[in-house]
Amino acid sequence: MSVSVHHGVHGLDRVGQAAANCEDLARRLTRRADVRGAMILSTCNRVEIYLDTEAGSDPAQVALAVVNSLFPADSVGSHSCPVHSRANVLVGKGALTHLFEVASGLDSMVVGEREISGQLRRAHVVATREHTTSTDLSRAVEAALHTSRNVARLTGLAGTGRSVVAVALSLVAPIWQEDPASVNALIIGTGSYAGASVAQLRGRQIENIACYSSSGRAERFAKGHDVTPIAADGLVDALAKADLVISCRGLGAPILNAQLVSAAQKQRQASQTILDMALTGDVAEDVRQVSGVRVLSLRDVQEQIPEAAVGHIEKAHALVQKAVETAFAEIESRRMDPVVVALREHIWHILDEEIARLPHRNQMSREDAAAALHHFASRLAHVPSVNARLAATRGSDYEYVRALHAVMGIDLAEAAVEADVKPKKMANYCPLAELREETA
């Protein structure tokens, strides 16, 4: 199952509300008896909850629990907002298809962008570390990431689609195009978008990059990305030196306000551009009123997103659909694992009993070994042989022959003709009749 809050459907404000309530949500969901695994993907333009639910669980009840957790204020009182108005809910193959499309950049603000696959991978790492994922959920994510790589390799979508940061930088190209080496850039934040921002700046030959973090992570980030760390009390001075500021902290409250930015502007002689890439907003509205400062937010970027080539998208969708069919069949087949295990345990149990019957001596003659194997084979064939005759008396011989062929892989065509086995109306008798009654 997938529960999604998407910028294109619900708006960035709703995405921000959902993102603010994701803390520890996966652990809370997996405490439910009807949820086996949960993984949270939260980015600048979407919140995705991927779930592996127990067989027989009620998808509507699970979805309601998820959405009420994302929007607790909406669920207050007796007239709560309906689930479909707050999130998109998909189940089964639909959810799997959505996961694959998200991983491949087909459902992104910028179609074809590659940052989302890295974010999905990190979300899976977190779920694994926190023990909230499940075997099937992990298989689905790994298959989706594999498909994402194929889409990037076999289509031109990755080249057509650009990251959100790349689009933002294209909107302020006059700042850096003429002489990128002279541009001083400041990144506020140390998360995934901070790393993407460094890569995008370097791709434009902008090398004078500083990093600030109010949580004290600047030193570590700077060492890993070869940028200049800013001390906790050095934000104003760093702002004063920066021609371009990219803020992607996203902790729910603005870090830049008019007072702070005005103090920095008093030390500058030139204008300054601030890109607010945080979903919940790192830059207060009053900063837009500061003279000499231009602020661009995610909404400004969203309005400038280009359309990717139609041909690339169609090919990518075809690759995704084929991969989904394969993955879905694999996951569905795994449901029979307990049956396969039971079959193997049954055979091994008989084998252990046969081994116990062997003579207690170091060596066996060929005749003794042959007799032991024949006895083992006879025991394996006994129940199917008895049930074959029972099937004939109950009028289910045709179904039995088909089942025996499926289980044992034996060509029974000639034997069925000789036994006068013909297709007929399905017999009432079924070996699982009692099981059906119990589970009804």
C-alpha positions, 0 to 999 in steps of 0.5 A, a space after each residue: 500500500 502507498 499513501 501519498 501527499 503530492 505537491 501537484 495534487 494537494 499543494 506544497 502547504 499540505 505536503 509541509 503539514 504532512 512532513 512535519 508529522 512524519 517523526 517516528 511514524 514508521 515505528 508507530 505504524 508497525 506496532 499495529 497488528 495489520 502492518 508488517 512493514 512501513 517506510 517514509 519518504 519525505 522530500 521537498 515536494 512529496 510525502 510517501 508512506 509505503 506499507 506492507 500490510 497483513 493479508 486480510 487487513 482492511 486497507 481503508 482502516 490502515 489508510 485512515 490511521 496513516 492520514 490521521 497521523 499526517 494530519 492530526 488537526 483534520 481528524 479532530 471531532 466527529 466530522 473528520 476530512 475524508 482520506 481521499 481529500 487528504 492523500 492518494 491511497 493505492 493498494 496492490 499492483 497500483 501501489 507497486 507501480 507508483 513506487 516504481 514511477 517515483 523511483 524513476 523520476 516519473 512522478 517528480 516536480 521535475 520529470 526525470 530528476 535523479 535525486 529522488 532515487 537517492 532519497 528513496 535509497 536513504 529512506 530504505 536505509 533508515 527503515 532497515 536501521 529502525 527495523 520497520 521494513 519487511 522482506 516484501 517491502 525491501 524487495 519492492 524498493 530494491 526492484 524499484 531502484 534497479 528499474 530507476 537505473 535502467 530507466 536512466 540508462 536506457 532512456 534519455 529521461 535523466 538528461 531531459 529532466 533536471 533536479 529542482 536545484 538545477 531549475 532554481 539555478 537556471 532562474 538566477 543564471 545572470 548571477 553566475 553565468 558571466 564569471 562563476 569563479 567570482 561567485 560566493 555561494 552559501 548553503 544553509 543546511 546539511 541534508 540531501 539537498 545541500 549535497 545536491 546543491 554543492 554538486 549543481 554549483 560545482 557543475 557550473 564552475 562555482 567553487 567558492 562555497 560555504 556551509 552553515 548549520 545551526 545544529 553544528 553539522 557544518 564541519 562534518 558536511 564541509 569535510 565530506 564535500 570540500 567546502 568552507 564551514 561557517 561557525 555557529 555565530 558566523 551566519 551574518 558575516 557569511 551572508 554578507 559575503 554571499 552573492 547566492 544563498 541556497 537554504 535547504 534546512 527545512 526544520 519547520 521554522 525560518 532561519 532567515 528573517 528581515 532583521 538578520 538579512 538587513 544586518 548582513 546587507 549593511 556590509 554588502 555593496 551588491 545585491 543578493 539572491 536567496 533560494 529557499 529550497 526548504 519545503 516548510 520555508 527557511 526564509 521569512 516572508 519579510 525578507 522579500 521586503 529587504 532592499 537589494 535582496 531577491 528571494 525565490 521559493 519552491 513555488 517560484 521554481 515550480 512555475 518554471 518546471 519544463 516538460 520532459 520529452 514525451 518519447 522518453 517518458 513513454 519508453 520509461 513508462 513501458 520499462 516501469 510497467 514490465 518491471 512492475 509485472 515481474 516484481 509483482 509476480 515475484 512478490 505474489 509467488 513468495 506468498 506460497 513460501 510457507 506451503 513450500 516449506 511445509 512440503 519440504 519438511 514433510 519430505 524430510 520427515 519421511 526421509 529421516 524416518 527412512 534413515 533411522 530404518 537403515 542397518 547400523 553398520 559402516 557400509 551398505 550393499 548396493 542391494 540394501 541402498 536400493 531397497 531403502 530408496 525404493 521404500 522411500 519412493 513408495 512412501 512418497 507415492 502412497 498418499 497421491 496414489 490413494 487420493 487419485 482413486 478417491 478423486 475418481 470416486 468423487 468425480 474430480 479426476 480431471 482436476 486431480 490429474 491437472 493438479 498432479 501435473 502442476 505439482 510433479 511436472 509429469 506428462 500424464 496425457 497418455 495416462 489420462 486418455 487411457 483412464 478416460 479422464 475428461 474435462 467436466 464440471 468442477 466437482 463439489 469436493 475440494 480438499 480445502 473445503 474445511 479450510 474455506 469454511 474456517 476462513 469464511 
